Structure formats: structure tokens, C-alpha cells
Amino acid sequence: MEIRDLVKERYGRAARAVAEEASNSCCGPDGCGTTGEGTVDPITSNLYDAATTLGLPEETVRASLGCGNPTALADLHPGEVVLDLGSGGGIDVLLSARRVGPSGKAYGLDMTREMLELARRNAAAAGAANVEFLEGEMEAIPLPDASVDVIISNCVINLAADKEPVLREALRVLRPGGRFAVSDVVTRGEIPSTIRRSMELWVGCVAGALDEDDFLTLLHRVGFEAPSIEPTRVYEPMEAAAFLRDAGFDPEALAREVEGRFMAAFVRARKPLQGALAGNR
């Protein structure tokens, strides 16, 4: 099964579980923010405080499968247009819609129909009039050139098999001076090939992560300026052991090899205000 199909199947199943008031997660079968053994997952848990999610539909919070809170770093302003790549159940879209206000707009893009249905229900329950959810893929964003002020994403770009087309599309739809502000999992240093080959870990937000230096290089190459990566949480070996065990690996054998090498991070960049984007041809 292709990575794209596997991602759609897993996230579709997670959306159905949330809609049925069951518990599921991209990173474990027992719940958003849990592992297969019921312990707290280090990637998806404790991303939003109660004040942030106050007033959001419960299903929106339960469907949050990210690794950070990109709305906390995007510095959104009233009247801006925001696009969330891989918007899932819609939590970051609804939070963005609050911040840009009625004169702004928040789009959510997702390729999983079940997640889109869940997100639209959540938006209706929240009474959010300035949101729109689009069905599509990050490699072919269904929006015009230079139509978005800010792009956010929450632990989704690492799920793409090829990140370059995603970043080129992000640059295309941003207005000159537009901001790229995403949360993602990045790596630091060499990663064991057995982990890189694991589709289970890929869908679980880990194995597809870019090395931080490669991510910065790629952002430069496609035409972004001033890219930066700010680690927000380095996953400790015992935290890594939980997701390694869930994927069928021996955590004792591999935990030492991943120590300090997986981290959640804020990734920022900007589209140049003017001039030719030679790297985006």
C-alpha cells in the first residue's frame, strides 16, 4: 500500500472513531494522545491548554492528532487569510478563525473525506462562519496563486513522501511577504534505517520527518527566505520506547539510537516580498 493510501486509511479510521465517540489516534489505537498500551503518547498529548480550547466542540479536541500548536507561533492578525495543511478535525482552523475575526478567513485542506466531514460538523457546531474546508492534497492546493497570508500545519508535512512539491505549493499560494509557520517533527543526526522503513511509524508522525538541516535547505531551495527551526520538545528515550514498541520494535535495542534525535519543532519561513523566485521555477 502506498504511503498516501495508508495515511488516508488511518486518519479516516481515526475520524470515524471520534464521530462514534470511541477513542482512536494516528499514533495509537487507544486514543488521541495515547499509545497502544494506554500510556500518554509524547507526540500528540498536552498540545492545547483548557483556555485555548474553551468553547470548541469536544469532537474537535478529540480529533487533534498533531505534534504542536501552530496557531501559537503564527502571529495571526484580524483580516488575514490562513490555510491549514492537513487540517484533520479542524482544531487549528477554528482557533485561527477566532484570531483573524469576521473580516478574515481560515481554510482547512485535507485529503481524507471522513476528516473533512468531521471538521465541517465541528465548524457548524462552533458557529464559525469564516471557515472553509477543502478536499485535496498538499501537492496540489486548490487555491489561486498569492491568495493566502499565512500557512500553518500541525505534524502533517512529515507524512508526505516527497516534501518539495508540498513546499513549492505552499510558496505559490502565499502572498508576497506571506508567512509559513508550521509545527512538525524533525530529526537531528542519523536515524536507524529500520525506523525509516517503517510505514507504521511514518503514519505515526515519526519516520517521515526531515533532518532539521535538510528542512532548512529545502525551504531555501524552493524560494522561501529566512527559514528557521525552533525545537519545542526533544523526545526522551522512554517516550521513544512507547512508539517503538507499538510499531513492533524492541525499545531496549533502539531507544539509545534515537536519543535526542526526534523532536517537535516550530518551522518558520517567509515568501519574499518581491523579485524573482529562482528556486521556485
N, C-alpha and C positions, 0 to 999 in steps of 0.2 A: 504494500500500500504506500502511495506517495505521501510525503510529509504533509502536504496541503490537505489531502483527504483525511489523514489521521487526525490533524488538528480540528477539522470541521466535525468529525465524528465525536471526538472527545468533548469539545465545547458545546456541541448540540446536546449531548447527553447531560452535561452539567446544567444547561438551561432547562431541560425537561425536568431534571430532579428538583431544581429550585421552584419551578412552576407547580410541581406536585407536592411542595412543602416537605420534600425529602432533603437529604444532605448529600452533597457531592462536591467535587473540586477538580480543577485541572491537575492538581498536584497530589491528589489522594482521593480514594473512594468514600471517605467517611465525612467529608465536609470541607467547606471553604476555609482554608487555613489549618487543615489537619492532615496528618499522614494516614497511611493505611492502618496504623496501629492506634489511631485516635489521639496521638500526641500533636502538639501545635506545630504546624509547618512554618519554617523560618522565612519563607518567601512570601506567602500570601497573608500572613496574620498581622494584626495590630497596625494596619496602614492608615486608618482614619480614626480620629477620636470622636467621642459622642457628640461634641458640639458641632463638628463638621457634618455629621450625618443626620443631625436633628431635622426632622420633618421629611426625610426621604422615605419612600416606601420600603418596607422591610425586605422585599424581594430584591430591590436594587443593591442593598448592602450584602445580602447573602450571595448574590451573583458576582461579587467583586473577586476577581481571580488574578489581580495584578501583583506587583512587587514594590509599589511605592504610591505616592500621591502626586501626580504631575501637576495638578492644579495648584499645589503649594509653591511650585517654582516658576510657574508661567507668568506671573505678574500681570494678570488679566485686567483689562480696563473696560468701563462701560462703553458699549457701542462696537466692540471688536467682534470679529468672526473667528470662531475656534473650530478646529477639526480634530476629533479624537480618532486615531487609527487603531482599529481593533477594539471597538467601544463596548463589546460584551453586553452586560445587563444595563449599562448606561450611567453608572455612578459618576464617572468623571464628566460626562456630558451634562448631567443635571447640575453638578457643582459648578461647572463652567458657565452654564446658562444663568445661574444666580449672579455670578460676578460680572458678566457682560451686560446684564439687565435687559429690559424690553427693547432697547434700541440696538442690541447686539444679537448674535445668533450662535448656537452651538450645534455643529454637525457631529454625528457619530457614524463611522464606517465599519461594517462588519461583513464577513462572508458567510456567517452561519445564520441560517434563517431562523432557527429556534431562538438564538440570542437576540436577533432583531425584533422578533415578536414579543419577547420578554421586555426588551428595552422600551418598545412603544407602549406597552401596558404600564410600565413604570412611569414613563413621562406623562401619560394621561392621568395616572393616579396622583402624581405630584402637581398636576395643573400647569405644567411647563409649556408655554405657548411658543417659546423662541428656540425650539429644538427640532431637529430633523434627523432621522436615521436612514442611512443609505446602504443598500446592499451592493457589495463589490469587494474588490481586492486591493491591497495596498500598492500593488504593482501597476494598477490602472485605476486611479482615483476618479470617480465620476463627477468631477467638478472642473470648472473652467480654469485656465491659467490665471494666476495672480488674483485669486478670489478669497484668500484666507489670510488673516493676520497672524494667527498662532496655530501651530500643530503640536498636539500633545499625544502621548501614547503611554500605556501602562503595561510593561512587560509583554509586548506583542512583537516588536520588530525582531527580537531574537528568534521568533518562531519561523521567520521567513528563511527559506533555504538559500536565497540569494538576496542580500541586503541592498546591493547597489541600486536595482530598479526601484526599490521602495524609497530610498533617499532621493533619487532623481525625481520621482513623482512628488515627493514632499516639497522639494525645491520649486517644482513647476507651479504648484497651486498656491504657494506663498506669494504674497505681495512683496515688492521691493522693501527691504527692511524688516520683513516678517520674521517671526521667531519660531525656532524649533526647540521644544522643551519637553523631553520625554524622560520617564523612568524606565530603566531596563536593567537586566542582569548583564554584567560584563565580567571578563576574566582577566587575570594577571599572571602571565607566565604559562608554561607548558601544561596542557591538560592530558591525562591518560587517554589514549585512543579508544579504549573500551567505553569510556564515558561519551566521547564524541560520537561514537557509532550508535548509541542507544536512542532509539526513537522515543522510548518511554520518557527518558529524561529530557529529550528535545521538547516534547509536548508539555512536559512539566516545568518548562521555563528555564532550563539549565544548559543542555548540551549544545544548543544553537547559539549560545552567547558569543559575541565577538570579544577578542582581546582588546583592552582599552586603547592601546596604541593603534591597532588596526582600525578601530572605530573612528578615531580622530583622523587618520589618514584618508579613510573613505569619505568622511564628511568634506574634507578639503578637496578631494578629487572630483566630487560631483558638483562643487561650486559653492558650498557654504563657507562663511567666514567666521572667525573667532570661535571655533569649536572648543568645548571644554567638557571634562568629565569629573564629577564630584562624587566619590564613593559615599554612600549613606549608611551602608551596613555591610561588613565583611562577615560571611557565613563561617562559623566556627566548625571544627571537625565533627563534633557531636551533632550539630544541626545537619551537616552534610550526611552524616551516617543515616539519618532518618530517610532522606530521599534516596540514598543509595540502596538501602535495604528494600524499600518499596519497589525499586526497579530491578531487583534480583541480584544485586551485587553484595559482596562481602564487605561490610563497612569497615571492619578492622583492617582489611587489606588495603582499602582505598582511601580511607579518611585522611591518612597522613599525606597522601599525594595531592589532595585538594585543599589542604590547609592554607588559608589566606589567598586563594586563587579565584574564588567565586564571590562576587559582591553585587549588591544592588547599588545603582548609581543614578544621579541626575545627569543627563546628557543635554547640553545646550549648544546651539549654533544660530546663526543669523543669515538670512539671504541678503546679499549685497544690495545697497540702495540703488546703484546704477552701474553701468558698464557691462561689457561682455562677460558672460559666464563661460569661459573657455572650457572648464571641466564638465559642463552640462550639455555638450553637443552630442 
